[in-house]
Amino acid sequence: MKLSRAVSWFLLAFGVWTWFIWVSFVRNLWKNGSGLAFDTAGDPTAYFWVHLTLAVTSFLLGTAVGVIGLRGVLALRRGSRSGSEGGAA
């Protein structure tokens, strides 16, 4: 399957965006002082575990989408290099 340049860049950007957003979210979750993420004893609550699971899942999916986009971008670059070299000969 061949991805267009726009789709490849979109997928790559989506993967990077996913990491940016969810790293920020996990950082904020870890520092949460409202009592939602940690109880009074400092132990993680169900809220913490559910949201950490969501974050890890999003990291994995974002990484997969980003890798697909990166592979598409790299394939397009290899194709444009070989096409320009082949046309000059």
C-alpha positions as CSV (number, residue, x, y, z in Angstrom):
1,M,0.0,0.0,0.0
2,K,1.3,3.4,-0.9
3,L,0.4,6.4,1.2
4,S,0.2,9.9,-0.2
5,R,2.6,12.6,1.1
6,A,-0.2,14.4,3.0
7,V,-1.4,11.2,4.7
8,S,2.1,10.2,5.6
9,W,2.9,13.5,7.2
10,F,-0.5,13.6,8.9
11,L,0.0,10.2,10.5
12,L,3.5,11.2,11.6
13,A,2.3,14.4,13.1
14,F,-0.6,12.6,14.8
15,G,1.9,10.2,16.5
16,V,4.1,13.0,17.7
17,W,1.0,15.0,18.9
18,T,-0.3,11.9,20.8
19,W,3.0,11.6,22.6
20,F,3.1,15.3,23.5
21,I,-0.5,15.3,24.8
22,W,-0.3,12.1,26.8
23,V,3.1,12.7,28.3
24,S,1.7,16.0,29.6
25,F,-1.4,14.3,30.9
26,V,0.6,11.6,32.8
27,R,2.9,14.3,34.2
28,N,-0.2,16.1,35.5
29,L,-1.8,12.9,36.7
30,W,1.3,12.1,38.7
31,K,1.4,15.5,40.3
32,N,-2.4,15.5,41.0
33,G,-3.1,17.0,44.4
34,S,-6.9,16.9,44.2
35,G,-7.3,13.5,45.8
36,L,-8.5,11.8,42.6
37,A,-5.3,10.1,41.6
38,F,-3.9,9.3,45.1
39,D,-5.7,8.7,48.3
40,T,-4.8,10.3,51.6
41,A,-2.1,7.6,52.3
42,G,-0.5,8.4,48.9
43,D,-1.6,5.2,47.3
44,P,-2.9,5.2,43.7
45,T,-6.6,5.1,43.2
46,A,-8.7,3.4,40.6
47,Y,-8.9,6.8,38.8
48,F,-5.1,6.8,38.5
49,W,-4.9,3.2,37.2
50,V,-7.7,3.7,34.6
51,H,-6.1,6.9,33.3
52,L,-2.7,5.5,33.3
53,T,-4.0,2.5,31.3
54,L,-5.6,5.0,28.8
55,A,-2.3,6.9,28.5
56,V,-0.3,3.7,27.9
57,T,-2.8,2.5,25.3
58,S,-2.6,5.9,23.6
59,F,1.2,5.8,23.7
60,L,1.2,2.5,21.9
61,L,-1.4,3.5,19.3
62,G,0.3,6.8,18.7
63,T,3.6,5.1,18.3
64,A,2.1,2.7,15.8
65,V,0.4,5.4,13.8
66,G,3.6,7.6,13.9
67,V,5.7,4.7,12.7
68,I,3.4,4.1,9.8
69,G,3.6,7.8,8.9
70,L,7.4,7.8,9.2
71,R,7.7,4.7,7.0
72,G,5.4,6.5,4.4
73,V,7.5,9.6,4.5
74,L,10.7,7.7,4.1
75,A,9.3,5.6,1.3
76,L,8.3,8.7,-0.5
77,R,11.7,10.3,-0.1
78,R,13.4,7.1,-1.4
79,G,11.0,7.0,-4.3
80,S,11.6,10.6,-5.2
81,R,15.4,10.1,-5.0
82,S,15.4,7.0,-7.2
83,G,13.0,8.7,-9.6
84,S,15.2,11.8,-10.0
85,E,18.3,9.7,-10.4
86,G,16.7,7.4,-12.9
87,G,15.4,10.3,-15.0
88,A,18.9,12.0,-15.2
89,A,20.6,8.9,-16.6
